[in-house]
């Protein structure tokens, strides 16, 4: 901000070697303002108001100092021509004087009269002040009695300000001292030795990695991230990434990182066992010049200078390594391609395997999807995926490498086969029909409530989202099988002969769970790790599952494994056989204690693709140059900080004004739920029972299931043990709950079910009125539901418990209200989600079209 003088008519500005002084505080400053308003009635003092040094006598050599005491006064006069109204009028001269200057220039105003055009005379002398200002100290104030007078309070304030200023200077000095100490660490070796021997906070393995394996450029990156690098620092992302070679080839830095892990495992007398995952990613075709070379042509690791013989790349073939006996994964290379033959893919894979063997890693698995080129590649490697030998020999060690076709993709292909054909047949020629899935979705939509399944209309209209694996796995799930079994048990129309479909869903679900075990603490039958003590059960499950899949027939009653749609079924058989072979090779031999089959899933490389696409922001179809940049960025985690030479810097310590984040406690008025319309209240228990009869059997069972979930949620908040026990009745039998219960479901008491049924009745009849009560729809539905409840007949087991409680706010009323509120919240979420679902999904379909067109 440019300083300007506020005296009327003065045009002094900053940058003219003129000193400016602020207004003094207190009465003297008010006198200044009063006097200056005589010349400028609209004058208002602001925080930025200043008086320039031209208004003081230069002969006195006046200078205001904030750190020294002044015992002399100074004056300067200025003939202000801007206030002359007439040549014959006397003009006032503004005279400013300063006495006993402290932290602020304490100036006074004196006015004298002079003739126009007369010389400026010296102002009358002002007696010199002999008072010496003594700065007070906080030690002079020991109690509240020392600051009773206004003068003592002022001295206390000055002392506190001085102390605060001194402390800030001390903090600044200590911060600079700390920074200087940090700068004494010039190299990574000094830092590592300090952490290892002095602080003893890093392990031997970490010490070895930091000391011996990092290059000089990588050491600089570590020091930069620890804010310990001195001299010329790395200031751009480009320089940071320059230490990583992100060219489309085998990444040497990734192999170095794996080699470090191999050495760590050897120190524990263990071998590093890994799996390789490969897949193609569609990219946007286009040539880009980065200043040194052209990017966008096909590249498989060989340097070809003749660009005329090259074509633009449309895919990136990526290889990812996952540790089977550790918890890490890393991409080891990628290649830009425009379609590869099976033999070319096999050669690239052999190169990866040979490099992995050279650094000491043992590769035991290979995972890819069911593309025809991948299956042909397996044949070139020596494996036969359509027989009982889905493995091949390592090119360096001749050890077996088991092949896995990604289980999730195989389930998707099975869904597509059943959905397109409409019917399959099992070994007994019983029909496995897609129509039962369609009828289940229709039933749930008609009733408005679901049988605890995730299948919706998008699951049966899958062709617009055919690439989404999640939709396929949710169709063949235990929840769908249980829902179909319930419909058959209740003899609901169109579900009479769905036994084979139920069995098919359960078997596919169990096989998929068996091929996706990820929690080594799981105790579920098909989700627990593959331990040696369970080898008999494992072999039995693999054998029975293969027999079931082999017996599946297509719509023409021919074996599905000989039809054009055999890939999904054969892929699961390949995974089961390979997993059994892998179990024999690594668990029975003692290389691994157990196997988590999720390690072989292609999900890991799909997540890498998702991370690469996300680096492009709104553009999820990267070019070759963008893939290279994202690839290096994922290998090197960057840290961005504000540079001292940036366009902006911190100039003050202004804080953001915060609002209170304390949760407002809403006062509940229980009289609102009691004083409802008398004509709506039902006092007769029989009338109440007749109203509930409007709900059919299907809805009753679903409401019972929801009631159990409501109780599960309420038990987390209810502290009264008596009331908590009254919500549950373990002796009752409920059809849907018994079918779906695997040990964790709660059986609700009859009163809870009745309240939920009445709430559902109110919800269905009043949901059209909710838009009129958008501010509080829950309370609106709550009051309407309470109007239909006879409170006297609810929770009679708690009658004695509430005798000592308030009649309008006892535990029974609170429980009823909590049950209704929780049920309304669940139903509102479900209802609004169903309304917001689009009838025709095109986003995913059109996105894939763009990606596969390489645009």
PyMOL commands that set and color helices and strands:
alter all, ss='L'
color gray80, all
select helices_A, chain A and resi 27-36+53-55+58-60+81-83+138-140+144-147+150-182+188-199+204-213+216-225+237-241+252-267+307-309+342-358+372-381+407-421+435-447+457-460+462-465+469-475+478-489+499-514+532-550+560-562+567-587+597-600+603-614+624-635+685-692+697-714+721-726+735-740+750-773+777-786+791-793+796-798+811-836+843-852
alter helices_A, ss='H'
color red, helices_A
select strands_A, chain A and resi 20-22+50-52+74-78+91-98+107-114+273-282+288-289+294-295+315-323+329-337+362-368+391-393+400-405+423-425+431-433+530-531+594-595
alter strands_A, ss='S'
color yellow, strands_A
deselect
rebuild
show_as cartoon
